[in-house]
Amino acid sequence: MKQCSRDHQHTVRLTLNGAARSAACEPRMLLSDFLREGLGATGTHVGCEHGVCGACTVQIDGVAGRSCLTLALQVDGRRVDTVEGLCDGDGPMSDLQEAFKRHHALQCGFCTAGILMSCDDYLKRVPDPSEAQVRDMLSGHLCRCTGYTPIVAAVLETASLRRQAATTPHPGD
């Protein structure tokens, strides 16, 4: 295990949303702060700072996790994806983001980035979830605005559309 001195800054190198990035930080800096302050990925929001609200959820090596419970040093050499990586810059939104828009699955938007990152990870692992499964997955997120119903509808629609696309023959096949 790499030894870190508490009195020195350490360089963290990672792949952020597909691009190699690095910045220096103190050993005790949280990933949420490192992403926002060190790398400018401000889509990651900081809510409770105790891992309860889910607003800071990112994907680390493809798995959703709380960036407020992860030290920046722990992601050295790893891949981190944030909400900014769900679409290509100014390009079109992802199918999940479009479904959130269609279903009005966000209001103030504070929790949305973390919920999108959890939902994106979840749909990769569970491509045909039931409503109860989606609600259970969302129980790790606090949203005070939507009442969750439109979020659930957006996730279920995205899953359905992805399944349809996977089974629809493409011209030339």
Secondary structure by P-SEA (a helix, b strand, c coil): cbbbbccbbbbbbbbcccbbbbbbbcccccaaaaaaccccccccccccccccccccbbbcccbbbbcccccccccccbbbbcccccccccccccaaaaaaaaacccccccaaaaaaaaaaaaaaacccccaaaaaaaacccccccccaaaaaaaaaaaaaaaaaaaacccccc
